[in-house]
Amino acid sequence: MRKIVEFYKNLNKHKKIAFWICIGLIFLSIIRIPITSARRRQTPSLKYFIKNLKSEKKDEKIDAIFSCGKLKIKNALYEIEEIFQKDPDIKVKRYCAWSIGRIDFNRLLTYLDNSDKIIKEITFETILKFDPKNIDYLINRFEKEDTETKLKILSYMASPTYQEKLLKILEDEKEELDVRKKALEILREKGNWEEIETSLWALYYGEKDYDMKNLIYQVIKDFQKRGKK
């Protein structure tokens, strides 16, 4: 130790500075290894999240589902789909739908044809949460949907943008009356009278259902009253 002290005293100012820089670098290199190791231990691996998909703790399972989706872990997709189909918890199902969509959006779309109403409803909601413009995809498959889903789709069509599509739904006499009435209601609120007047009169004269005929006539009269104001 005495030799080190004497060695240090004999150094000039610049060499003393260099000496302390070397000491500092050596110190940093010593503490860097345990800090790096600690950080590695604190950062969960992909296997950790996949493993926790089977956790019996709800919060832990949800965190794993969310993380797998956020990180787009494809190896977790099969297991997340199983949870989506089998877990009775609605909250868990919603996280599953989101993660499935993040990992493979086209795979999520297939659940629109699922026979389970809850799964189908959650899928519907999740698709629109990803992007409200996805309503156009749902509109394009309108004819193959059940009445309940059609009414949901219509609730997102309250815009002049969908006027032509709403008219086609209204004109379809094979369509459920509740669906046609909903389309007519939206046209009453959002329709452009000058553009749909001829179509509504044609519908009125050709309509076979008495109640529907009266509703169409009421809408026509409403438009005419507005025009006089």
MOQUIRA-V473041 format. One record per residue. N is the residue number from 0. SS is DSSP state (H for helix, E for strand, C for the rest). PHI is phi in whole degrees, -180 to 180 (none if undefined). Layout:
BEGIN
n/ss/phi
N/SS/PHI
N/SS/PHI
END
This chain:
BEGIN
n/ss/phi
0/C/none
1/H/-63
2/H/-65
3/H/-66
4/H/-62
5/H/-64
6/H/-61
7/H/-67
8/H/-64
9/C/-81
10/C/-78
11/C/-79
12/H/-57
13/H/-66
14/H/-71
15/H/-64
16/H/-62
17/H/-62
18/H/-59
19/H/-70
20/H/-64
21/H/-63
22/H/-61
23/H/-64
24/H/-64
25/H/-64
26/H/-63
27/H/-63
28/H/-66
29/H/-73
30/H/-82
31/H/-66
32/H/-62
33/H/-66
34/H/-65
35/H/-62
36/H/-64
37/H/-65
38/H/-63
39/H/-63
40/H/-70
41/H/-81
42/C/-88
43/C/-64
44/C/-89
45/H/-61
46/H/-63
47/H/-62
48/H/-67
49/H/-62
50/H/-63
51/H/-75
52/C/-63
53/C/-96
54/C/-62
55/C/-84
56/C/-86
57/H/-58
58/H/-63
59/H/-67
60/H/-65
61/H/-62
62/H/-61
63/H/-68
64/H/-62
65/H/-61
66/H/-64
67/H/-63
68/H/-70
69/H/-61
70/C/-88
71/C/53
72/C/-83
73/H/-63
74/H/-65
75/H/-94
76/H/-59
77/H/-59
78/H/-70
79/H/-65
80/H/-64
81/H/-62
82/H/-64
83/H/-56
84/H/-82
85/H/-107
86/C/-73
87/C/-77
88/C/-74
89/H/-63
90/H/-63
91/H/-62
92/H/-60
93/H/-64
94/H/-65
95/H/-62
96/H/-59
97/H/-62
98/H/-67
99/H/-60
100/H/-64
101/H/-69
102/H/-77
103/C/-153
104/H/-61
105/H/-63
106/H/-67
107/H/-62
108/H/-59
109/H/-64
110/H/-76
111/H/-68
112/H/-98
113/C/-70
114/C/-76
115/C/-78
116/H/-62
117/H/-66
118/H/-62
119/H/-64
120/H/-64
121/H/-65
122/H/-62
123/H/-56
124/H/-64
125/H/-67
126/H/-59
127/H/-76
128/H/-70
129/H/-62
130/C/-166
131/H/-56
132/H/-69
133/H/-66
134/H/-59
135/H/-62
136/H/-64
137/H/-68
138/H/-64
139/H/-66
140/C/-109
141/H/-55
142/H/-61
143/H/-90
144/C/-86
145/C/-80
146/H/-57
147/H/-59
148/H/-69
149/H/-61
150/H/-64
151/H/-66
152/H/-61
153/H/-61
154/H/-64
155/C/-97
156/C/-106
157/C/-78
158/C/-156
159/H/-58
160/H/-56
161/H/-102
162/H/-57
163/H/-64
164/H/-65
165/H/-64
166/H/-63
167/H/-65
168/H/-65
169/H/-65
170/H/-75
171/C/-78
172/C/-71
173/C/-81
174/C/-74
175/C/-59
176/H/-60
177/H/-62
178/H/-71
179/H/-64
180/H/-64
181/H/-65
182/H/-63
183/H/-65
184/H/-61
185/H/-67
186/H/-63
187/H/-60
188/H/-84
189/H/-116
190/C/-71
191/C/-96
192/H/-55
193/H/-62
194/H/-88
195/H/-114
196/H/-56
197/H/-60
198/H/-64
199/H/-68
200/H/-64
201/H/-63
202/H/-64
203/H/-60
204/H/-72
205/H/-96
206/C/-68
207/C/-95
208/C/-80
209/H/-62
210/H/-63
211/H/-65
212/H/-60
213/H/-64
214/H/-64
215/H/-61
216/H/-64
217/H/-62
218/H/-65
219/H/-59
220/H/-63
221/H/-61
222/H/-63
223/H/-65
224/H/-63
225/H/-62
226/H/-66
227/H/-82
228/C/-76
END
